[in-house]
């Protein structure tokens, strides 16, 4: 019965039919009204929406497009609406379609018909483009902080475990000994690049679209630069049609999130493997494991498995948005309302996974003796033996063959026919790789120091931004 009788009560301003009044003679189909509404998810944008509106109305007042008094009245009303929403004193209504109309109606309840002047020189098309840009910019910052925290606990773990030597793997076959800290710091590098990707895409998102109006700009004498400065944007968008119709910056955010999830899934997978009885390289904290409802002995690495599993979900968000954007004709199309749920889902998933991984890692303990035992497998010295022969003048290919044959004969239980080269210890092998990027203690200590310097300049440890 939501819209029943609306044409008979044109003074009723409590439905989004308010914006249909002039043009339409029939009420919206109730099922379509529900289908069309985005308030159930775009309510998240209320802060951005109101801050954007305040900047806009200040500009309208300064430019004399509306009176200074009206501008002041609207601004105060918006501040009150913001407080009301924060205090959960406003009930959002599906009949009011989206966050933009819900807020305008809340403002109308507060200050009366003057509220209708807020939308001068603006359309929901540039309004929603602004809200989403502000939201993505904020989330880039928040994900960046979450990532910095994870990088910091990774560096801590590397430092705590500097003494442990691990078999490094290729093809999941034991290959060469490395420091466990070197292995952990490899993830630091992945997450550093992820951090940089979020920062770099911020530069492209940082453009203020308001003033584009529906698609062509506006006939009013607006000051876009002022609005941009009020909201902390570096510049205004250069083309009104592009500004209301593209969401490439949203796709970029979800791509960055996907890449980050891919890296998280690799780390999660290794922790799952390493904590298995077969490896027994590490112990995951009780607080991040679950039990089995049937097998009393089980201690399952669910936190890691969920991180691994949720990676697919974020990839799905990316494919969903890219497909929504594909072949959209200019300019705004309602398809674009479908940008929000994948974005919000990616934000929640990525931030959730980062929080879990950062909470768990400091409590992950490594089984040093067991790892060192695996790293003492003498076949891991094969490369170093071949290197040694090569450094004495033997062509490396020949040395490779010779050592390969030696290892095969050993595996078959046949004693070596020639006197063996002295087999280097894992420690000697690790410490021999002293160059930048190598696994020697000096190199890894240097890596950790550089990682700490990076985190200092990335401003870790700043308090979380309020409100999220
Ligand atoms: N809820 C809409 C969205 O998210 C707001 C923009 C509506 N614009 C329009 N022309 N119907 O995209």
Boltz pocket constraint, residues with backbone or C-beta under 6 A from the ligand:
constraints:
  - pocket:
      binder: B
      contacts: [[A, 36], [A, 38], [A, 42], [A, 98], [A, 124], [A, 125], [A, 128], [A, 332], [A, 333], [A, 334], [A, 336], [A, 337], [A, 338]]
      max_distance: 6.0
